[in-house]
Amino acid sequence: MISKTELLDEFFHSLKIAIEARQLGQNEEFILNAISCSTNVLFYDTQNNSLLSDAARKDLFHTCKPFLLATQNEEIQIEAVRVISNLSRHSAICNYFLEDKTFLQTLCCVLDHNLRDLVFYSVGIIINISLHGKAEKI
C-alpha cells in the first residue's frame, strides 16, 4: 500500500513537471493555480504532521524559486514566497536554503520590494531560517 507521503511526493513531482513544461507568458493562470495548490497543501505539512519527503520539498523549492523575481505577476510572486515560507518550517530545508547562495541573494532582493505581502513572507523565511537552520553560515 502506498503511503500518503509517497502519494503526495508523486503528485508534487507531476505538478513540478507540469509547471516547468509551460511558459509563463502564456500560462500565468495555470502556474498561479499550481503554485497556490502547493501553498495550500504545504500549510498542513508541519514538523508534527510531515506530509512530504525532504526530496519533494527541495523539488518544490527549486520549482518556485525562479518565480520570486522572474515574473511581473505579483500574485505568482506572493504564492511562490508563501510556498517557500511554508517549506522553511522544516529544519533540513532551512539548512538547504543556506547552502543556496543564489536563493539568499534573491531573498535579499525581495526584501526591497514594494509589495508588503512579499516582504512579509520573506521576513518569515528569514525568521524560520534563524530558528531552524544553521544560521551562523550566513
Stockholm file with secondary structure:
# STOCKHOLM 1.0

chainA/1-138         MISKTELLDEFFHSLKIAIEARQLGQNEEFILNAISCSTNVLFYDTQNNSLLSDAARKDLFHTCKPFLLATQNEEIQIEAVRVISNLSRHSAICNYFLEDKTFLQTLCCVLDHNLRDLVFYSVGIIINISLHGKAEKI
#=GR chainA/1-138 SS CCCHHHHHHHHHHHHHHHHHTSCGGGCHHHHHHHHHHHHHHHTTCCSSSCCSCHHHHHHHHHHHGGGGTSCSCHHHHHHHHHHHHHHTTSHHHHHHHHHCHHHHHHHHHHHTCSCHHHHHHHHHHHHHHHHHSCGGGC
#=GC SS_cons         CCCHHHHHHHHHHHHHHHHHTSCGGGCHHHHHHHHHHHHHHHTTCCSSSCCSCHHHHHHHHHHHGGGGTSCSCHHHHHHHHHHHHHHTTSHHHHHHHHHCHHHHHHHHHHHTCSCHHHHHHHHHHHHHHHHHSCGGGC
//
